[in-house]
C-alpha cells in the first residue's frame, strides 16, 4: 500500500498518485514523502473498526454544539 506523508502537518494519504494539496492543512505547496506500508492484517482491521465506532460516538456528543474557532498556539 502506498502512503503519502505531508511534511508540513503529518497527514497520511492512502492513494497511488501524489496529492496536489494536503486536505488537512490545505497547503497547495506542501511537500509529500512517499512511503510503502504493508496491507493491514485482520487484527488491525478489527482495531480500526472499533476505533471508527468510538469516533462516531464522540461525534454524536458534539453534533449540536457551536463550532469553535481554531487558532494556532502563537495567536492571541
VENKAPE-V167654 format. One record per residue. N is the residue number from 1. RES is the residue in one small letter. PSI is psi in radians with two decimals (* if undefined). BURIAL is 1 if it has 24 or more other ideal C-beta (glycine too) atoms within 12 Angstrom, else 0. D_CENTER is the distance of its C-alpha to the mean C-alpha in Angstrom with 2 decimals. Layout:
n=N res=RES psi=PSI burial=BURIAL d_center=D_CENTER
n=N res=RES psi=PSI burial=BURIAL d_center=D_CENTER
//
This chain:
n=1 res=x psi=2.35 burial=0 d_center=16.13
n=2 res=x psi=2.30 burial=0 d_center=14.90
n=3 res=x psi=2.33 burial=0 d_center=11.54
n=4 res=x psi=2.21 burial=1 d_center=11.11
n=5 res=x psi=2.11 burial=1 d_center=9.97
n=6 res=x psi=2.16 burial=1 d_center=10.11
n=7 res=x psi=-0.20 burial=0 d_center=12.98
n=8 res=x psi=-0.82 burial=0 d_center=12.77
n=9 res=x psi=-0.21 burial=0 d_center=9.67
n=10 res=x psi=0.13 burial=0 d_center=8.29
n=11 res=x psi=2.40 burial=0 d_center=5.07
n=12 res=x psi=2.24 burial=0 d_center=5.81
n=13 res=x psi=2.18 burial=1 d_center=7.24
n=14 res=x psi=1.66 burial=0 d_center=9.85
n=15 res=x psi=2.81 burial=0 d_center=12.78
n=16 res=x psi=-0.82 burial=0 d_center=16.31
n=17 res=x psi=2.64 burial=0 d_center=16.86
n=18 res=x psi=2.28 burial=0 d_center=15.64
n=19 res=x psi=2.62 burial=1 d_center=13.51
n=20 res=x psi=-0.55 burial=0 d_center=15.67
n=21 res=x psi=2.69 burial=0 d_center=13.28
n=22 res=x psi=2.21 burial=1 d_center=9.78
n=23 res=x psi=-0.29 burial=0 d_center=8.31
n=24 res=x psi=-0.94 burial=0 d_center=6.86
n=25 res=x psi=-0.10 burial=0 d_center=10.14
n=26 res=x psi=0.47 burial=0 d_center=12.23
n=27 res=x psi=2.13 burial=0 d_center=14.32
n=28 res=x psi=-0.31 burial=0 d_center=16.42
n=29 res=x psi=0.25 burial=0 d_center=17.95
n=30 res=x psi=2.52 burial=1 d_center=14.89
n=31 res=x psi=2.46 burial=0 d_center=15.79
n=32 res=x psi=2.47 burial=1 d_center=13.86
n=33 res=x psi=2.24 burial=0 d_center=14.97
n=34 res=x psi=2.29 burial=0 d_center=15.56
n=35 res=x psi=2.55 burial=0 d_center=15.38
n=36 res=x psi=2.27 burial=0 d_center=16.99
n=37 res=x psi=2.65 burial=0 d_center=15.99
n=38 res=x psi=2.63 burial=0 d_center=18.21
n=39 res=x psi=2.49 burial=0 d_center=17.52
n=40 res=x psi=2.49 burial=0 d_center=16.81
n=41 res=x psi=-3.10 burial=0 d_center=20.15
n=42 res=x psi=-0.74 burial=0 d_center=21.34
n=43 res=x psi=-0.76 burial=0 d_center=20.71
n=44 res=x psi=-0.64 burial=0 d_center=17.02
n=45 res=x psi=-0.69 burial=0 d_center=16.74
n=46 res=x psi=-0.73 burial=0 d_center=18.75
n=47 res=x psi=-0.72 burial=0 d_center=16.63
n=48 res=x psi=-0.68 burial=0 d_center=13.47
n=49 res=x psi=-0.76 burial=0 d_center=15.77
n=50 res=x psi=-0.73 burial=0 d_center=16.92
n=51 res=x psi=-0.76 burial=0 d_center=13.56
n=52 res=x psi=-0.66 burial=0 d_center=12.81
n=53 res=x psi=-0.71 burial=0 d_center=16.32
n=54 res=x psi=-0.77 burial=0 d_center=15.93
n=55 res=x psi=-0.70 burial=0 d_center=12.96
n=56 res=x psi=-0.74 burial=0 d_center=15.19
n=57 res=x psi=-0.73 burial=0 d_center=18.11
n=58 res=x psi=-0.66 burial=0 d_center=16.53
n=59 res=x psi=-0.50 burial=0 d_center=15.68
n=60 res=x psi=-0.59 burial=0 d_center=19.39
n=61 res=x psi=-0.58 burial=0 d_center=20.53
n=62 res=x psi=0.15 burial=0 d_center=19.05
n=63 res=x psi=-0.82 burial=0 d_center=20.03
n=64 res=x psi=0.21 burial=0 d_center=23.19
n=65 res=x psi=2.65 burial=0 d_center=22.26
n=66 res=x psi=2.45 burial=0 d_center=22.49
n=67 res=x psi=2.53 burial=0 d_center=19.30
n=68 res=x psi=2.63 burial=0 d_center=19.25
n=69 res=x psi=2.17 burial=0 d_center=19.50
n=70 res=x psi=2.29 burial=0 d_center=16.77
n=71 res=x psi=2.59 burial=0 d_center=18.61
n=72 res=x psi=2.77 burial=0 d_center=18.12
n=73 res=x psi=-0.32 burial=0 d_center=20.28
n=74 res=x psi=-0.09 burial=0 d_center=22.85
n=75 res=x psi=2.67 burial=0 d_center=23.59
n=76 res=x psi=* burial=0 d_center=26.41
//
